[in-house]
Amino acid sequence: MRQGKVAEPVGAMVIPAQRGGVLFAVGGLNGELYVNGQALTGQWAEELRKHVPELSSDLDRLQAMRAEWLDSPPQDRTLALAGACTDRNCHTTH
């Protein structure tokens, strides 16, 4: 996919797809949620769905989280990201 850099990351989560591909989510101090190197806008989420359709439900959860964060960023994004993934193969920072 794409690679990017978040200046001040806070919390990260990696969600692998069974047939290849991965979602790498990073929470920024500005309340934004970056996935695979870009802010998780609607357009970017649709592009990601084309590449990893089996992770659509994870993208839905991440988009909901992004909307909440933009309204009121949590102080501890590490725990927020860790609780967002329900896949047993999900790798999160603890």
N, C-alpha and C positions, 0 to 999 in steps of 0.2 A: 504494500500500500504506500503510504506516504510517511515521511519522517519529518519531525519538526522539533522545536525546542521551546519549552515553557520556561520563562525567566525565573519564576519563583514557584516551583511545584509544591503542592501539599497533598500527599496521598496519591497512591497509584494502584491500578488494578489491571490485570491481564486476563482476558477471556479467550481461550483458544477454541477454534471451531473444529468439529470432528473431521471435516473433509479438507482442511487447510485454511489458512487465514487466521487472523487474530485481531481482537479489539484491545487496544492499549489505552486505558483511560487515565488521565491525570487531572487532578483538581488544581486550579490556579488560585492564588490569593485574592484575585479580583472577583471571585465568585464564578468564573467561567469554568466549564468542563471541556477539556480537550480530549478528543479521541483520534488516535492514529495521526497525531500531529496538527490537527485543526480543531477550532472551536466547533462544537457539535450543533451546528445550525441544521434546520430542516433539510436543506439542500445537501449538506455533507452526509447526514444520516441516510438519505435516499441513495446516495452514491455508495456508501458502505453496505447497505442492504443488497445492492446489486452484486457486490463482491463476496459477501458472506451472508447469504440469505438465512442460513440456519441460526444466525445470531440476532434475528429481528426482534425477538422478545427482550433480549439483553439491551438492544438499542432503544427500545421503548422505555425500559426502566432508566437507562442513562439519560434519555431526553427529559423524563419526568424529574429526575434528580437535578438536571441542569436548570430547569425552570424554577425549582425551589431555591437553588443556590443563588440564582440571579436576583430573586426577591429578598432572600435572607441567608447569606452564606453561613454555613455551620463553622464553628471554631475548629472542630476536628474533622477534617475531610478524610483522614486516614480511616477512621471508624465508619464514616458514612459510605465510603467506597467499599470497604470490606463487607458491609451488610447488604450491598446491592446485588451481589452475585449469588445465584442459587445453584449454579452448576458445580458439581463436586470436583471438576477439573479446573476450576477457577483458581488462579494464583493471586493472592493479595498480600500486601505488606501488613505485618502485624508487629 
